[in-house]
């Protein structure tokens, strides 16, 4: 999924996660740990660390159904990535690969 880039813009990250850019901006206001770099124009640049955190937030809030407060608490209490999150990530990558293969046929 990642192209080996150092920085990703908000639309690239939103596409990776399958969410709207507005949701990423909202999560920025809700999670103090999430602070992508911004240039003078306010354009966000996400690092792989930012993306990993966003994947974790997405997994906890969307896949596990936790509230934002529950997600915040889970992030604070457990710094290690959840094994299920990694499995879901792998399955989503596989799904995207298969969809791309089907489109190419």
N, C-alpha and C positions, 0 to 999 in steps of 0.2 A: 504494500500500500504506500509506504513512504518512498520518495524518490531520492533520498539521500541529501535532501536540501537542509540547510541550517535553519531557515525561516520560512514560514508559510503565512499567507494572508488569510483573512477571515473567511473569504469565500471558499478557499481550498479546505480549510479546517471544517467548515460547515458541511461541505460535500462529503468529506471523510466520515463524519459522524451521522450524516443523513438528517441534519437539523437546519433550521434557518439561522442566518447570521445574527438575527435579533435575539435569539435564544442565547447565543454565546455572549453577546453584550450584556444580557440580563444576568447570566451566571457570573459574569465579572463583578457585578454589583453585589451579588449574594455570597461569593466565596473570596475571602481576602487572600487566599493562597494563589488565586488566579490573577496574575498581573502581566499580561503580554506587553512587550516593549511597544512604545508608540513614537512615531516621528513627529515633527513639528505640525504636520497636517492632521495628526490624530490617527493615522493609518496603523493598524495593529500588525505586529510581527510575532507569530507564535513559534516557540521552540518546540523540540520534541518533548521536553519536560512538560510544557504547557499542554500539549496534545495528550500526553499520557494522563495528566490530571483531568482534562476534559472527558477523556474516555471513561475514567473512573466515575466522575460525576454523572455522566450519561448512563452508565451501567447501573449505578445505585438508584438514580431517580427514575429512569425509564424502565429498565429491565427488572429491577427488584421492587419497584413501586414505592420507594421511600419518599417521604416529604423532603423539602429542602433542609429543614432542621435535622431530620434523621440522617440525611446525606452528610451534612456538616459534622454531626457527631461521629458518624462512621469514619469519615476522613480523619478526624482528630484521634480516634481511638485505635485505628488500624492503618499504619503507614505502608504495610506490604500489600502489593496488588492481590486481589482476590483471584483464586484459581478459576472460579467459574467465569469471571470477567475475561480471562485469557482464552478460555474455551469458546465463549460467545464471540470474541474477536476473531478467532481462527475460523469459526464457522461462517461468520459474515464475510470474511475474505474469500473463503471457498465459494460461497454463494455468489459473490460478485464476479469471481473468476468464471464460474459456470454460466452465468448470465451473459458475460462477455463472449464466451465461446459460442453460445447459442446464437447470439447476434451476428457473429462472424461466419456462421454456416450458410 
